[in-house]
C-alpha cells in the first residue's frame, strides 16, 4: 500500500526545477477525473483543464519555477491535509507570487483523485 503523505510530498518535490516540471508532475499524477479546485477561484477536471488554468496563471505572472514549503501535514486514510506556502519565481529567481494556503488531497496510490486549496481570496496572490 502506498503512503499518501509520501506521495503528496513527492508530488511537491517533482515541481522542481521548472514550470515544465510542475506540469509534468501534474500530468503524471492526475487522472481524467481528477478534480483540482482553488476554492473561490477555479475548478478543473483532468490534466488538460488544469494545464489551461496554469497557462492562464503563467500569463498573469511570468513564472518559471515553483517551490512548496510544507509547514504542517496530517493524514487520515487516503486524505492528506497540508498547511503550506507556494512560492513562484521568474527566470532570474525573483519571487513573483507567494501563496499561504491549506490544501486537501484525496489520493489513490500515486494518483490525485481530488485536490482542493483554500486561501484568502480577498487578499489575492502576493
ZIMOUR-V448900 format. One record per residue. N is the residue number from 1. SS is DSSP state (A for helix, B for strand, O for the rest). OMEGA is omega in radians with two decimals (* if undefined). D_FIRST is the distance of its C-alpha to the first C-alpha in whole Angstrom. Layout:
# ZIMOUR-V448900
n=<N;N>
ss=<SS;SS>
omega=<OMEGA;OMEGA>
d_first=<D_FIRST;D_FIRST>
This chain:
# ZIMOUR-V448900
n=<1;2;3;4;5;6;7;8;9;10;11;12;13;14;15;16;17;18;19;20;21;22;23;24;25;26;27;28;29;30;31;32;33;34;35;36;37;38;39;40;41;42;43;44;45;46;47;48;49;50;51;52;53;54;55;56;57;58;59;60;61;62;63;64;65;66;67;68;69;70;71;72;73;74;75;76;77;78;79;80;81;82;83;84;85;86;87;88;89;90;91;92;93;94;95;96;97;98;99;100;101;102;103;104;105;106;107;108;109;110;111;112;113;114;115;116;117;118;119;120;121;122;123;124;125;126>
ss=<O;O;O;A;A;A;A;A;A;A;A;A;A;O;O;O;O;O;A;A;A;A;A;A;A;A;A;A;A;B;B;B;B;B;B;B;B;B;O;O;O;B;B;B;B;A;A;A;A;A;A;A;A;A;A;A;A;A;A;A;O;O;O;O;B;B;B;B;B;B;B;B;B;B;B;B;O;O;B;B;B;B;B;B;B;B;B;B;B;O;O;O;O;O;B;B;B;B;B;B;B;B;B;B;B;B;B;B;O;O;B;B;B;B;B;B;B;B;O;O;O;O;O;O;O;O>
omega=<-3.10;3.11;-3.08;-3.14;3.12;3.12;-3.14;3.12;3.06;3.08;3.13;3.12;-3.14;3.13;-3.08;0.04;-2.98;3.05;3.10;3.09;3.13;3.13;3.11;3.11;3.11;-3.14;-3.14;-3.00;3.10;2.94;3.08;-3.10;-3.14;3.10;3.08;-3.10;2.93;-2.92;-3.13;-3.10;-3.05;3.04;-3.14;3.04;3.14;-3.07;-3.07;3.12;3.12;3.11;3.09;3.09;-3.13;3.09;3.10;3.10;-3.13;3.05;3.09;-3.13;-3.09;-3.07;3.09;-3.14;3.13;3.03;3.11;3.05;3.14;-3.13;3.12;3.07;3.09;-3.10;2.99;-3.08;3.14;-3.13;3.13;3.06;3.14;2.91;-2.99;2.99;3.07;3.13;3.12;-3.00;3.02;-3.09;3.12;-3.13;3.12;3.11;3.13;-3.04;3.05;-3.05;3.04;-3.04;3.04;-3.11;3.08;3.11;2.98;-2.99;2.96;-3.02;3.12;-3.13;3.06;3.12;-3.10;3.13;3.11;3.05;3.14;3.10;-3.10;-3.12;3.10;-3.14;-3.10;-3.14;3.08;*>
d_first=<0;4;7;9;12;12;11;15;16;16;17;20;21;21;24;26;29;30;30;29;26;25;26;24;21;21;22;19;16;19;19;22;22;20;23;24;26;29;30;34;34;32;29;28;26;24;25;28;29;27;29;32;32;31;34;36;35;36;39;40;39;39;36;34;31;29;27;25;26;23;25;23;19;18;14;14;11;10;14;15;19;21;24;26;28;28;31;33;35;38;39;41;38;40;38;38;36;34;32;31;28;26;23;20;17;15;12;10;7;10;13;15;16;19;20;23;26;28;31;35;36;40;40;38;37;38>
